[in-house]
């Protein structure tokens, strides 16, 4: 390394990124938008923000409603997000738009959105067949935007929407993805998944037990279903309550049911090595608009509950924030009754923390060791 700042610098190699300016008609200047962590009255509401290089905010198309083929002009860096973005050009109209690039996407590729439906040309090329497998073979390609009902089970997706006709809201940051599991109705019939509400009603009993046969019979008694284009429909034209949703496993491990007409993009969000970067020096953080974080112990008593005193001492108090709330556990913020009905399986928590039984056994071993040491000392 030529300088100390480069000695510890680690960043992913992205030789494929565009080196020029952004497409200016799809950007606007970042001026006055909560700069320096201030709100509309000028008070600091978010600490450790301020300064940094000037930015332009890129307008990203999270809806992908425009049908037809789009050509990827180039892949660009976006200072406002961790993933890279792709500049698209509509092959018919020539209109340009930005989307979040998929991992491995390069300039010259062609992507398409099927939110408006399957084109007639595609159905004609399949011989008039609307078989789900044949349609997926033509549509489920990297960078294509599809309704969740058209995505094959086991496919990795990103830019996942939550509502019918809504924009992408989940899995938008670098390297994130979700996996389509399938119909939650079928999964619950097999006993693989249950809603959080059902789990709470069981009162802590074993999770994932099979649904009773009577419930399955009642659920299926509403009328025989027909397969039309890979989706289950009733004869009266209405979908089952279970078939309205698709089960999706998120990156956190949470399984959530999402409307079948919500959008999803095939692939993984780009820049997957973002979490392995190392800035290398304090100045690079300042360029990004991140100000220093001062420890409470290093402050005066008037500035922080841990401040003051002689030497390195926090005054024999519990670790707290600058406002006095407990910083390391004990301060609960979640409401027990506020259950999200769309969460079928909660994300795993406290994986790396020892259980209470394990902690109790450790304490018992320590107590025994102390007792033996005292006995030896008396002898």
C-alpha positions as CSV (number, residue, x, y, z in Angstrom):
1,X,0.0,0.0,0.0
2,X,1.2,3.5,-0.9
3,X,-0.7,5.2,2.0
4,X,-2.0,4.3,5.4
5,X,-5.5,4.9,4.2
6,X,-5.2,2.2,1.5
7,X,-3.5,-0.3,3.8
8,X,-6.8,-1.4,5.4
9,X,-9.1,-0.6,2.5
10,X,-11.2,-3.5,1.2
11,X,-13.9,-3.1,-1.4
12,X,-15.4,-5.4,-4.1
13,X,-14.1,-5.2,-7.6
14,X,-16.9,-3.8,-9.9
15,X,-15.2,-3.2,-13.2
16,X,-18.5,-3.5,-15.0
17,X,-19.9,-0.3,-13.5
18,X,-20.5,2.8,-15.6
19,X,-17.8,5.4,-14.9
20,X,-19.7,8.5,-16.1
21,X,-22.5,10.6,-14.6
22,X,-26.0,9.3,-14.0
23,X,-28.9,9.8,-16.5
24,X,-29.8,13.3,-15.3
25,X,-33.5,13.3,-16.3
26,X,-34.1,10.5,-13.9
27,X,-32.4,12.3,-10.9
28,X,-32.9,15.3,-8.7
29,X,-30.6,17.1,-6.3
30,X,-30.5,16.1,-2.7
31,X,-31.0,19.5,-1.1
32,X,-32.7,20.1,2.2
33,X,-33.8,16.5,2.7
34,X,-33.1,15.9,6.4
35,X,-29.5,16.9,5.8
36,X,-27.3,16.7,9.0
37,X,-30.0,14.6,10.7
38,X,-32.3,17.6,11.3
39,X,-36.1,17.7,11.1
40,X,-38.2,20.5,9.8
41,X,-37.7,22.6,12.9
42,X,-33.9,22.3,12.7
43,X,-33.5,19.9,15.7
44,X,-31.2,16.9,15.5
45,X,-33.4,13.8,15.4
46,X,-30.7,11.4,14.0
47,X,-27.2,11.7,15.4
48,X,-23.9,11.1,13.6
49,X,-25.1,12.5,10.3
50,X,-23.8,15.5,8.3
51,X,-21.3,16.6,5.7
52,X,-20.3,14.3,2.9
53,X,-20.2,14.6,-0.8
54,X,-23.0,16.2,-2.8
55,X,-25.5,13.6,-4.2
56,X,-28.3,13.3,-6.7
57,X,-31.2,11.0,-5.9
58,X,-32.0,8.4,-8.6
59,X,-35.7,7.8,-9.3
60,X,-36.1,4.0,-9.3
61,X,-39.0,2.2,-11.0
62,X,-40.3,-0.2,-8.3
63,X,-43.6,-0.8,-10.0
64,X,-42.3,-2.2,-13.3
65,X,-45.8,-1.8,-14.9
66,X,-44.6,-1.1,-18.5
67,X,-44.9,-4.2,-20.6
68,X,-42.6,-5.2,-23.5
69,X,-38.9,-5.9,-23.7
70,X,-36.3,-3.5,-22.2
71,X,-32.6,-3.5,-22.9
72,X,-30.0,-2.9,-20.2
73,X,-27.9,0.1,-21.3
74,X,-25.5,0.0,-18.3
75,X,-25.0,-0.9,-14.7
76,X,-24.4,2.1,-12.3
77,X,-23.4,2.9,-8.8
78,X,-26.1,4.5,-6.7
79,X,-24.9,6.6,-3.6
80,X,-28.4,6.4,-2.1
81,X,-28.5,2.6,-1.7
82,X,-26.2,-0.5,-1.3
83,X,-27.3,-2.4,-4.4
84,X,-26.3,-1.3,-8.0
85,X,-28.9,0.0,-10.4
86,X,-29.5,-0.7,-14.1
87,X,-30.5,1.9,-16.8
88,X,-33.2,0.3,-19.1
89,X,-34.5,1.5,-22.5
90,X,-37.9,0.4,-23.7
91,X,-37.4,-1.3,-27.1
92,X,-40.7,0.1,-28.5
93,X,-41.0,3.6,-27.0
94,X,-37.3,4.4,-26.2
95,X,-38.3,5.5,-22.7
96,X,-35.6,5.1,-20.1
97,X,-36.0,4.0,-16.5
98,X,-33.9,2.8,-13.5
99,X,-34.3,-0.5,-11.7
100,X,-32.3,-2.3,-9.1
101,X,-29.9,-4.6,-10.9
102,X,-29.8,-8.3,-10.4
103,X,-26.6,-10.1,-9.4
104,X,-24.8,-10.9,-12.6
105,X,-26.8,-8.6,-14.8
106,X,-24.7,-6.9,-17.5
107,X,-25.2,-4.3,-20.3
108,X,-26.8,-5.6,-23.4
109,X,-29.2,-8.0,-21.6
110,X,-33.0,-8.0,-22.2
111,X,-35.5,-8.0,-19.4
112,X,-39.3,-7.9,-19.4
113,X,-42.2,-7.2,-17.0
114,X,-45.2,-9.6,-17.0
115,X,-47.3,-7.7,-14.4
116,X,-49.8,-6.7,-17.1
117,X,-50.2,-10.3,-18.2
118,X,-48.7,-12.8,-20.6
119,X,-48.3,-11.4,-24.2
120,X,-50.3,-13.0,-27.0
121,X,-47.1,-13.6,-28.9
122,X,-45.7,-15.7,-26.1
123,X,-48.8,-17.8,-25.9
124,X,-48.7,-18.3,-29.7
125,X,-45.1,-19.4,-29.5
126,X,-46.1,-22.1,-26.9
127,X,-48.8,-23.4,-29.3
128,X,-51.6,-21.8,-27.4
129,X,-50.7,-23.6,-24.2
130,X,-50.9,-21.9,-20.8
131,X,-49.2,-24.6,-18.9
132,X,-47.5,-23.1,-15.8
133,X,-44.2,-25.0,-16.4
134,X,-44.0,-24.0,-20.1
135,X,-44.8,-20.4,-19.3
136,X,-42.2,-20.3,-16.5
137,X,-39.5,-21.6,-18.8
138,X,-40.0,-18.6,-21.0
139,X,-40.7,-15.9,-18.3
140,X,-38.8,-16.8,-15.1
141,X,-35.4,-15.3,-16.2
142,X,-33.0,-13.1,-14.3
143,X,-34.2,-9.5,-14.1
144,X,-37.8,-10.3,-15.3
145,X,-40.6,-8.9,-13.1
146,X,-43.5,-11.4,-12.5
147,X,-46.6,-11.7,-10.3
148,X,-45.8,-14.2,-7.5
149,X,-48.4,-16.6,-8.9
150,X,-46.2,-17.1,-12.0
151,X,-43.0,-17.7,-10.1
152,X,-42.1,-21.4,-9.8
153,X,-41.7,-22.9,-6.3
154,X,-38.1,-22.7,-5.0
155,X,-37.1,-19.7,-7.1
156,X,-35.0,-17.0,-5.6
157,X,-36.5,-13.5,-6.0
158,X,-35.9,-9.9,-4.9
159,X,-37.8,-6.6,-5.1
160,X,-40.9,-8.4,-3.6
161,X,-44.1,-6.4,-3.3
162,X,-46.7,-6.7,-0.5
163,X,-49.9,-5.6,-2.2
164,X,-51.7,-6.3,-5.4
165,X,-50.6,-3.6,-7.8
166,X,-48.2,-2.1,-5.3
167,X,-44.5,-1.4,-5.6
168,X,-41.6,-3.6,-4.5
169,X,-40.9,-3.2,-0.8
170,X,-38.9,-6.3,0.4
171,X,-35.4,-7.5,-0.4
172,X,-34.1,-4.4,-2.1
173,X,-30.7,-4.0,-0.4
174,X,-27.4,-5.5,-1.7
175,X,-27.3,-9.3,-1.8
176,X,-30.8,-9.9,-0.4
177,X,-33.3,-12.4,-1.8
178,X,-36.4,-14.4,-0.8
179,X,-37.5,-17.9,-1.8
180,X,-41.0,-18.8,-3.1
181,X,-42.2,-21.8,-1.1
182,X,-45.6,-22.2,-2.7
183,X,-49.3,-22.0,-1.7
184,X,-49.7,-21.5,2.0
185,X,-53.0,-23.5,1.8
186,X,-51.1,-26.6,0.7
187,X,-48.3,-26.0,3.2
188,X,-50.7,-25.7,6.1
189,X,-52.7,-28.8,5.0
190,X,-49.4,-30.7,5.2
191,X,-48.8,-29.2,8.7
192,X,-45.5,-27.5,7.6
193,X,-46.6,-24.0,8.4
194,X,-49.0,-22.3,10.8
195,X,-49.9,-18.6,11.4
196,X,-48.6,-16.8,14.5
197,X,-52.2,-16.4,15.6
198,X,-52.8,-20.2,15.6
199,X,-49.5,-20.8,17.4
200,X,-50.5,-18.4,20.2
201,X,-53.9,-20.0,20.5
202,X,-52.2,-23.4,21.1
203,X,-50.7,-21.8,24.2
204,X,-47.1,-22.8,23.6
205,X,-47.9,-26.4,22.5
206,X,-45.8,-28.0,19.8
207,X,-45.5,-25.9,16.7
208,X,-46.2,-27.2,13.2
209,X,-48.8,-30.0,14.1
210,X,-51.0,-31.1,11.3
211,X,-54.3,-29.3,10.8
212,X,-57.3,-31.5,11.7
213,X,-58.9,-33.5,8.9
214,X,-62.3,-31.8,9.6
215,X,-60.8,-28.4,8.9
216,X,-59.3,-29.6,5.7
217,X,-62.6,-31.1,4.6
218,X,-64.5,-27.9,5.4
219,X,-61.8,-25.9,3.6
220,X,-62.1,-28.0,0.5
221,X,-65.9,-28.4,0.6
222,X,-66.6,-25.0,-1.0
223,X,-66.5,-26.4,-4.5
224,X,-64.2,-28.3,-6.8
225,X,-61.2,-26.5,-8.1
226,X,-59.9,-26.3,-11.7
227,X,-56.4,-25.7,-12.9
228,X,-56.2,-22.7,-15.2
229,X,-52.7,-21.5,-16.1
230,X,-51.2,-23.1,-13.0
231,X,-53.6,-21.4,-10.6
232,X,-56.4,-23.0,-8.7
233,X,-59.9,-21.5,-9.3
234,X,-63.3,-22.4,-8.0
235,X,-66.2,-22.9,-10.5
236,X,-67.9,-19.7,-9.3
237,X,-64.8,-17.8,-10.4
238,X,-63.6,-16.9,-6.9
239,X,-60.3,-18.0,-5.5
240,X,-59.9,-19.9,-2.2
241,X,-58.8,-17.7,0.7
242,X,-55.7,-19.8,0.9
243,X,-55.0,-19.6,-2.8
244,X,-55.0,-15.8,-2.7
245,X,-51.6,-15.8,-1.2
246,X,-48.1,-17.3,-1.8
247,X,-45.8,-18.4,1.0
248,X,-42.4,-16.7,0.8
249,X,-39.3,-17.3,3.0
250,X,-37.4,-14.0,3.6
251,X,-33.7,-13.6,4.2
252,X,-34.2,-13.3,7.9
253,X,-35.9,-16.8,8.0
254,X,-39.4,-15.4,8.4
255,X,-42.1,-17.1,6.3
256,X,-44.8,-14.7,5.2
257,X,-47.8,-15.0,3.0
258,X,-48.0,-12.4,0.2
259,X,-50.8,-11.7,-2.3
260,X,-50.4,-13.8,-5.4
261,X,-50.6,-10.7,-7.7
262,X,-47.8,-8.8,-5.8
263,X,-44.6,-8.3,-7.9
264,X,-41.3,-10.1,-7.6
265,X,-38.1,-9.9,-9.7
266,X,-36.2,-13.1,-10.5
267,X,-32.7,-13.3,-9.1
268,X,-30.7,-11.8,-6.2
269,X,-30.1,-8.1,-5.6
270,X,-26.7,-7.0,-6.9
271,X,-23.5,-6.1,-5.1
272,X,-23.6,-9.2,-2.8
273,X,-20.1,-8.5,-1.5
274,X,-21.1,-5.2,0.0
275,X,-21.0,-6.5,3.6
276,X,-17.3,-7.5,3.2
277,X,-16.1,-4.0,2.5
278,X,-13.8,-2.1,4.8
279,X,-13.5,1.6,4.5
280,X,-9.9,1.8,5.7
281,X,-9.9,5.3,7.2
282,X,-12.1,7.7,9.1
283,X,-12.1,10.2,6.2
284,X,-14.0,7.7,3.9
285,X,-16.8,7.7,6.5
286,X,-17.0,11.5,6.4
287,X,-17.2,11.4,2.6
288,X,-20.3,9.2,3.0
289,X,-21.9,11.7,5.4
290,X,-21.3,9.7,8.6
291,X,-20.0,11.7,11.6
292,X,-18.0,10.2,14.5
293,X,-19.6,8.3,17.3
294,X,-18.4,9.4,20.8
295,X,-18.6,6.9,23.7
296,X,-20.7,8.0,26.6
297,X,-17.8,7.2,29.1
298,X,-15.7,9.7,27.3
299,X,-18.2,12.5,27.8
300,X,-18.9,14.9,30.7
301,X,-21.5,14.0,33.3
302,X,-23.8,16.7,31.9
303,X,-23.8,15.1,28.4
304,X,-24.4,11.4,29.1
305,X,-25.4,9.1,32.0
306,X,-22.1,7.3,31.8
307,X,-20.0,10.6,31.7
308,X,-17.8,12.2,34.3
309,X,-15.8,10.6,37.1
310,X,-12.1,10.0,37.4
311,X,-10.6,7.6,34.9
312,X,-12.6,5.1,32.9
313,X,-15.8,4.5,35.0
314,X,-19.4,4.8,34.2
315,X,-20.5,5.1,37.8
316,X,-21.6,1.5,38.4
317,X,-24.8,1.9,36.5
318,X,-26.6,-0.3,33.9
319,X,-25.6,0.5,30.3
320,X,-28.1,3.0,29.0
321,X,-28.5,5.3,26.0
322,X,-27.9,9.0,26.0
323,X,-31.6,9.4,26.9
324,X,-31.4,7.0,29.8
325,X,-33.2,3.9,28.3
326,X,-31.6,0.5,28.9
327,X,-29.2,-0.3,26.1
328,X,-28.5,-4.0,26.6
329,X,-31.9,-5.9,27.0
330,X,-34.6,-5.3,29.5
331,X,-36.4,-2.5,27.6
332,X,-39.1,-4.2,25.6
333,X,-40.7,-2.4,22.7
334,X,-42.9,-5.1,21.0
335,X,-46.5,-5.5,21.9
336,X,-47.5,-9.1,22.5
337,X,-51.0,-8.7,21.1
338,X,-49.9,-6.9,17.9
339,X,-49.6,-10.1,15.8
340,X,-49.0,-9.8,12.1
341,X,-51.5,-12.1,10.5
342,X,-49.4,-12.4,7.4
343,X,-46.4,-13.9,9.2
344,X,-46.7,-17.7,9.0
345,X,-43.4,-18.5,10.7
346,X,-41.5,-16.0,12.8
347,X,-37.8,-15.4,12.2
348,X,-35.5,-17.2,14.6
349,X,-34.3,-15.1,17.5
350,X,-31.5,-15.3,20.0
351,X,-29.6,-17.9,18.0
352,X,-26.2,-17.0,19.3
353,X,-27.3,-16.5,22.9
354,X,-27.2,-19.3,25.4
355,X,-30.4,-20.6,26.8
356,X,-31.4,-20.0,30.4
357,X,-30.8,-23.7,31.2
358,X,-27.3,-23.6,29.8
359,X,-26.6,-20.3,31.7
360,X,-27.8,-21.9,34.9
361,X,-25.6,-25.0,34.5
362,X,-22.6,-22.7,33.9
363,X,-23.3,-20.8,37.1
364,X,-23.6,-24.1,39.0
365,X,-20.2,-25.3,37.7
366,X,-18.6,-22.0,38.7
367,X,-20.1,-22.3,42.2
368,X,-18.8,-25.9,42.6
369,X,-15.3,-24.8,41.4
370,X,-15.3,-22.0,43.9
371,X,-16.4,-24.4,46.7
372,X,-13.6,-26.8,45.9
373,X,-11.0,-24.0,45.8
374,X,-12.2,-22.8,49.3
375,X,-12.0,-26.4,50.6
376,X,-8.4,-26.8,49.4
377,X,-7.4,-23.4,50.9
378,X,-8.7,-24.5,54.4
379,X,-6.8,-27.8,54.2
